[in-house]
Amino acid sequence: MEDSFINVHNYDGQLKDKYNKKRIYTVEEKEDSFTCLLKLLKSTFAKKAIVQILKDMKNTDSNSNFQIENNLDASDILKEIIDNLFYNNNCSMFPILEEQLTDAYRLGMCNSGRCTRLLQVWLCLN
């Protein structure tokens, strides 16, 4: 497998114009959605990724969900993915989301990995 498929840092600074946030979500709205998602996930690694995203979202000192190079926040992207999957009945993309969360956890939960992998799912839905 080519390194570019795994090394999400190849996209640092190149994804700034790809994501348009629909609105600003509260921490509570995100937390509720992520908790519901946790109940549906089967992959242990995907669940661990969500737990880490939740933990980092609450840590206001250093938000590891935010990727400065692309001005992206993984928690915002994930919230919009969840809304799209379940409120717009796009459940066929759920396995893709679970796979990307699993990859993010297994290959490294850096902010670039979280944002790039979640943005791939978001782009498929939009």
Buried (B, 14 or more C-beta within 10 A) or exposed (E): EEEEEEBBBEBBEEBEEBBEEEEEBEEEEBBBBBEEBEEBBEBEBBBBBBEBBBEBBEEEEEBBBBBEBBEBBBBBBBBBBBBBBBEEEBEEBBEBBBBBBBBBBBBBBBBBBBBBBBBBBBEEBE
